[in-house]
Amino acid sequence: MGTYEFTLILEGPDVLGDEAVDALFESGCGDATFGEVDGSQYADFTRRARSLADAIGSAKRAIESAVPGVRVIRVEPEDLVTAADIADRTGRTRESVRLLIAGERGPGRFPPPISHLRSRGRIWKWADVARWFLTELGEEHPSFKEADFISALNGALEVRRMADRIERASEREEVARLVREDAALYG
């Protein structure tokens, strides 16, 4: 058993009302703190479980069963990172990260940003960066191994969220077909 810290971002009805808080506690969320920032509700967990997957999965199921209409839409730590975020997560200076990105230090081949390619506000996928630190630099950090799982889980949560918005049945069916086909590969 390990202890895992993570944040679930929620949408739907208010989880801060007395009735919702009671229901969440009764459903097994006594290890969470609920709050709201800029209109976004969240649940900060410190959960003991066999794995991060078990911890997040049990927390998601407990929340969604406790308060009708509440859905988990994302898990943090966020998968999208800036160069400053990379420095913070790896314990390096911003200058060290800048040199790695530019290929002026390290083995080169730093993952390309996923947006803002030519601006100072570039954004990377943490899962790609973490894998690069593991494979290219041989650096170990617990968050590196969790990055792929959190990125995949957030992708699945986004598919679920966006599928609800698709109006055309043929488009919903195509999304569902892709998910089923891919799930069969890994199931």
Secondary structure per residue as TSV (DSSP state, phi and psi in degrees):
chain	resnum	aa	ss	phi	psi
A	1	M	-	360.0	136.4
A	2	G	E	-124.5	171.5
A	3	T	E	-112.1	128.1
A	4	Y	E	-121.9	134.3
A	5	E	E	-112.5	129.5
A	6	F	E	-159.9	165.2
A	7	T	E	-123.3	133.4
A	8	L	E	-105.3	129.3
A	9	I	E	-94.1	133.3
A	10	L	E	-119.2	153.7
A	11	E	E	-135.0	155.6
A	12	G	S	119.2	-155.8
A	13	P	S	-58.3	159.7
A	14	D	-	-61.0	125.8
A	15	V	S	-98.4	1.3
A	16	L	S	-96.8	-6.0
A	17	G	S	-71.2	156.0
A	18	D	H	-54.8	-44.8
A	19	E	H	-64.1	-43.1
A	20	A	H	-66.4	-43.3
A	21	V	H	-60.4	-43.8
A	22	D	H	-61.1	-45.4
A	23	A	H	-63.6	-40.1
A	24	L	H	-65.1	-42.9
A	25	F	H	-61.7	-45.5
A	26	E	H	-65.7	-27.0
A	27	S	T	-83.0	-2.1
A	28	G	T	108.1	19.0
A	29	C	-	-102.5	30.3
A	30	G	T	-67.5	-11.8
A	31	D	T	-98.6	19.5
A	32	A	E	-125.8	153.7
A	33	T	E	-116.4	127.6
A	34	F	E	-103.6	145.1
A	35	G	E	-161.3	-172.7
A	36	E	E	-145.4	136.9
A	37	V	E	-133.9	122.6
A	38	D	T	50.6	41.7
A	39	G	T	82.7	-1.7
A	40	S	E	-102.7	124.5
A	41	Q	E	-85.4	149.4
A	42	Y	E	-146.8	164.1
A	43	A	E	-134.4	115.8
A	44	D	E	-90.4	120.7
A	45	F	E	-111.1	144.5
A	46	T	E	-127.2	97.1
A	47	R	E	-120.5	134.0
A	48	R	E	-87.5	131.8
A	49	A	E	-162.9	172.3
A	50	R	S	-70.6	-28.9
A	51	S	S	-155.0	166.8
A	52	L	H	-61.8	-39.8
A	53	A	H	-60.7	-44.1
A	54	D	H	-64.1	-40.9
A	55	A	H	-63.8	-49.4
A	56	I	H	-68.6	-43.4
A	57	G	H	-60.6	-45.3
A	58	S	H	-67.7	-36.0
A	59	A	H	-66.7	-44.0
A	60	K	H	-60.3	-48.9
A	61	R	H	-62.7	-39.5
A	62	A	H	-64.2	-44.7
A	63	I	H	-64.8	-49.8
A	64	E	H	-68.5	-24.3
A	65	S	H	-86.1	-22.4
A	66	A	H	-79.6	-41.0
A	67	V	S	-123.2	106.7
A	68	P	T	-54.6	131.0
A	69	G	T	91.7	-12.9
A	70	V	-	-82.3	135.6
A	71	R	E	-131.6	143.0
A	72	V	E	-80.0	126.7
A	73	I	E	-113.0	-13.7
A	74	R	E	-164.7	152.9
A	75	V	E	-115.0	135.4
A	76	E	E	-113.8	148.0
A	77	P	S	-73.7	139.8
A	78	E	-	-59.4	145.8
A	79	D	S	-82.8	-18.9
A	80	L	E	-94.2	128.1
A	81	V	E	-135.6	150.7
A	82	T	-	-94.3	174.5
A	83	A	H	-60.8	-38.0
A	84	A	H	-64.1	-39.8
A	85	D	H	-62.8	-41.3
A	86	I	H	-60.8	-43.4
A	87	A	H	-60.2	-46.3
A	88	D	H	-61.2	-46.2
A	89	R	H	-71.7	-26.8
A	90	T	H	-98.6	-7.3
A	91	G	T	74.9	21.1
A	92	R	-	-103.3	166.7
A	93	T	-	-79.3	161.7
A	94	R	H	-63.6	-36.1
A	95	E	H	-66.1	-40.1
A	96	S	H	-60.4	-44.9
A	97	V	H	-66.0	-41.2
A	98	R	H	-58.4	-42.8
A	99	L	H	-66.8	-37.0
A	100	L	H	-65.7	-43.9
A	101	I	H	-61.4	-43.7
A	102	A	H	-74.5	-10.6
A	103	G	T	79.3	13.8
A	104	E	S	-87.9	-5.7
A	105	R	S	-145.3	149.4
A	106	G	T	80.4	-171.0
A	107	P	T	-80.0	-4.8
A	108	G	S	83.3	-168.1
A	109	R	-	59.6	33.5
A	110	F	-	-61.4	142.9
A	111	P	-	-57.3	141.1
A	112	P	-	-71.7	150.6
A	113	P	-	-66.3	154.9
A	114	I	S	-92.7	-11.0
A	115	S	B	-155.1	161.6
A	116	H	-	59.1	44.2
A	117	L	T	-50.4	-38.1
A	118	R	T	-104.8	9.2
A	119	S	S	-110.9	170.5
A	120	R	T	-75.0	-18.0
A	121	G	T	-93.2	40.8
A	122	R	-	-65.7	152.6
A	123	I	B	-129.8	137.1
A	124	W	E	-117.8	159.9
A	125	K	E	-85.6	123.5
A	126	W	H	-57.4	-37.8
A	127	A	H	-59.5	-40.1
A	128	D	H	-68.0	-42.6
A	129	V	H	-66.2	-44.9
A	130	A	H	-61.1	-42.9
A	131	R	H	-61.7	-39.8
A	132	W	H	-62.7	-44.7
A	133	F	H	-60.9	-38.3
A	134	L	H	-69.1	-51.2
A	135	T	H	-81.9	-39.3
A	136	E	H	-88.0	-35.2
A	137	L	H	-106.4	-12.8
A	138	G	-	69.2	20.8
A	139	E	-	-84.6	141.1
A	140	E	-	-110.3	139.9
A	141	H	-	-161.6	136.4
A	142	P	H	-53.7	-37.1
A	143	S	H	-68.6	-21.3
A	144	F	H	-65.5	-42.4
A	145	K	H	-73.6	-26.4
A	146	E	H	-84.1	-16.1
A	147	A	H	-61.0	-44.2
A	148	D	H	-64.1	-41.8
A	149	F	H	-63.3	-48.0
A	150	I	H	-63.6	-39.5
A	151	S	H	-63.6	-45.0
A	152	A	H	-65.1	-41.7
A	153	L	H	-64.0	-43.4
A	154	N	H	-63.5	-35.8
A	155	G	H	-61.9	-43.7
A	156	A	H	-65.5	-40.9
A	157	L	H	-63.7	-37.2
A	158	E	H	-68.7	-39.1
A	159	V	H	-60.4	-45.6
A	160	R	H	-60.0	-45.3
A	161	R	H	-65.0	-46.1
A	162	M	H	-74.7	-31.1
A	163	A	H	-59.7	-33.3
A	164	D	T	-64.0	-23.8
A	165	R	T	-90.1	-15.5
A	166	I	-	-73.8	122.6
A	167	E	-	-85.2	-37.5
A	168	R	-	-77.8	127.8
A	169	A	H	-59.2	-39.1
A	170	S	H	-63.7	-35.2
A	171	E	H	-72.9	-41.3
A	172	R	H	-60.6	-42.4
A	173	E	H	-63.4	-37.7
A	174	E	H	-66.8	-41.2
A	175	V	H	-61.7	-47.2
A	176	A	H	-61.3	-40.3
A	177	R	H	-61.5	-46.0
A	178	L	H	-61.4	-44.3
A	179	V	H	-62.3	-45.2
A	180	R	H	-62.8	-45.4
A	181	E	H	-61.7	-44.5
A	182	D	H	-69.3	-37.2
A	183	A	H	-63.1	-35.9
A	184	A	H	-63.4	-32.0
A	185	L	H	-67.3	-33.5
A	186	Y	H	-109.8	-12.4
A	187	G	-	-54.7	360.0
